[in-house]
């Protein structure tokens, strides 16, 4: 019998932002259903730096102060396939990248790789959500699979391919 496999986000129960609350609701709906399920929480993809930078065009880049262990989207896809081919297991161990990064530093390196000059404005999100994002709230807790491709390796490959 098949099962429902859901991709979610590491730390969403620590950071009370709307999108994360929506992902928590998605998890709850799947968990309460009659279909067997597996939920994989993964950290932000390496592409998150690019998405953050491209969200607001212009000379100013507003970037949240945030710690993550970004992971290659390819490695998340591989883990999802492994989980889909296996029996349902409930909450799967959290998947994260190989090293802790500051999103501000990731965006700065992305700007350099693109040969772009923009004023980078690091912003701490307000309240408990901002404190959790700037601290360890979006980092995995405990053991789990870890991707091998670093953000630096992804960036070198991505820059060569032209974005």
N, C-alpha and C positions, 0 to 999 in steps of 0.2 A: 504494500500500500504506500502511496506517495505521502509527502508531507509538505507543509507550508514552511518555506525558508524566507526569513525576513532579514534585511540589512538594516542595522540601526547604528547608533553613534555612542562611542565610549563616553561616559560621564554625563549623559543626558539627565540623569536623576540628580546631578549636582548643580546644573546650570539651568535656571528657570527662564530660558528664552522661549518665545512662542514656537519656533520651528522644533526645538527640542521637546517641548511639551506635546507637540503633534506626533513626534516619533514615539514618545512614551505611550501615547494613546493607541498608536498603531500596535505597539507591542502588547498592550492590554487586550485589544480586540482579538489578536491572534491567539494569545494565551487562553482566552476564555472560550474560544471556539471548540468545535468537536473534532477538527482535523489535527492530527499530530503536527508538532511544530518544532522549529529550530530558529533561534534568534542569534545572529552574529552582530555584535557591536564592534565596530572598527573606528579607528581614529580618522581624522581628516586625511583626505588624499593629498598627495603632493600638489595637485592642481589647485588646492585651496588658496595658495599664495597668489596664483594667477587670477582666480576668481575674485579675490579680495581686491587686487590691484585694478582689475578691469571693471569693477562694479561702478566706480565713479571716475569718468574720464576727466582729463584736464591736468593742470599743473600740480594739483594737490592730491596726494595719496593718503587717505585716512585708513589706518590699519589698527585693528584691535590688539591690545596687549594680551597675548594669549600664548600659552605653552601647549605644545602638542608633540606627539611622536608620529609625524606624518608618514603615510604608507603609500606605496605604489598601487594605483587603481587595479593594475594587472594582477597584483598579488591578492588583493581583496576578491577579485573575480575568481581566481584559482581556488581560494578557500571556500567561496560560495558553492562552486561546483563540487568540491570534495564533500561539503556538508549535504548538498542536495542528493548526492549519490549514496550517502550513508543513512542509517535509520535516524529518525527524529531524536534529538537529544535535549530539547528545552533550551536553556541558555548555554550557548557555546562559549568556550573561553574567548576573552577579548583579543582581537587582532590589532596590532600596532606596528609602527615602523621601527627601524633599528635604533633610533636615537631621539632624544628630546631636543626640540627646536623651539625658538621664539618665532612666532609668525612675522613679527616686525623684521627680524633678521632674514627670514626667508624672502620676504618681499624686497628687501634691500638688495639681496643677491640676484633676484629675478630682474630688477631694474638694471643692474650692472650687465647681466647677460643680454638684455635687450638693447643695451646702449641707450637707455632712456634716462633723462634727468627730470625728476619730479621731486617736489618737496614732500618728504615722508613725515606724516603726523601720527605718531603713536597715540592711541586713545584707550584709556582704561574704561571699560563699560561700567556703568553705575551699579551700585548695590552689590548684593550677594552674588549675582551672576557674574559681574565683572571681577570680583575677588576670586571666584572659583576659576574663571577663565585664565586670569593672570597667574594663578597658582597651579595646583595639581589637579584641579577638578575635571579636566578633560584628558587626564593620563590614565592608562590602565592600572587596575588594582590586581595584584597577584600575577600568577604565571599565565602564559598563553602563547599562541603562535606569534612570531615576530617576523615581519618582512625583512628582506635583505637589501633591497635597493634604497640607498640613502637619498635624501633630497638633492644633495650635490650631484650624485650620479644621474638622477632624473633630469636635473637642470641642464647638465652637460649634453645629455641625449636630446632633450627637448629643444635646446638652443640650436643644435646642429640640424635638427629637422625643421627648424624655422617656425616653431610655435604651434 
